[in-house]
């Protein structure tokens, strides 16, 4: 019984140093998450918003649903997308994923 009290008595002084290292580790983890996960995502979102605002008539694009087409008309947040000859779709500007002008041509 006295050996149990002796072990707990020795562990008590280290508790203060342990909590400080715990706070330091949590802070370090938050910094790592910010620089490796949150910051790059914010950068990608900013670039995507810039791309969507620069869209013009005639640009070839792909939507998030995988629809390929050419922009026929742009209204505020709506794009009229020509997917085939005389086939037009009305899509929201937020579904535009990327520009297909730099995509390789498939045969």
N, C-alpha and C positions, 0 to 999 in steps of 0.2 A: 504494500500500500504506500509506503513512504517513497519507493522508487517512482511511482506514478506521479506523485506530487513534485518530485525532483525534476522529472522530465518536463512537466508543464511549466514549472518555474523557470526553466532555462529557455523555453520557447517564447515566453511572454516578451522579453526585451527585443526580440527580433521582429515582432509584429509591426512596430513603427517603421522600420526600414523596408519591410515587405510591402506595406501599403503604399509607400512612396514609389517603389519600383513598379507596383501594379498600375498606379496612375500614370507613370512615365510610359509604360508599355501600351496602355490604352490611348494615350496621346499620340504615340508613334504609329499605332494602327490607324487612327483617324487620318493622320497625315498621309500615310501610304495609300489608304483608300481614296483620298482626295486626288492625289497626283496620278494614280494609276487607273482609276475608274471614273470618278465624277468629272474631273477636268477634261479628259479626252471626249467624253460624251457631250459635254457642253460645247466643246469646239466643233464636233460633228453636227450638232443641232444648229449652231450658228451658220455653218457653211451651207447646210441644207436650206435654211431660211433665205439666205442670200441667193442661192441658186434658183429657188422658186420665185423670188421677186424679180429675177432677171430674165424669166422666160419670155419668149417672143413668138409671134406667129411664124409657123414654118419649122420650129424646132421639133426634132424627133425625140420622143421621150418614152419611158416605161413607167407604168403605175405600180403601186405596191401589190396589186393583184396580178401582175404579169402581163398587162395589156400593152402592146406596142402600138404607137401611133404618132401622127404628126399633128401639131397644134394648128387648128383652123381658126379659132377665135378665143380671146381671153376677156372675160368680164371679171369684176372684182375678185371673187374667190372661186370662180367657176371657169373651167376650161372646156371648150368644145374640141374634142379629139377625133380626128379622122383616122379610122382604123383600116378602112378599105375604100374603094371607089364608091362614093355616095353613101358611105356608112359612117355616121357620126355618133359619138357618145358624149354625154355631158358628165364630167367628173369634177370633183372638188380639187382645188389646187393642192391640198394637203396630201393627196394620194400620189403625187408625182414623186418618183424615186430618183431617177437619174436621166441624164442626157445620153442618147444613143448615137450621137454623131461620131464618137470615138470608138465605138464597138467594132470589132472585126466583122467583115462581111462573110456570111456563110453561104456555101454553094449547095 
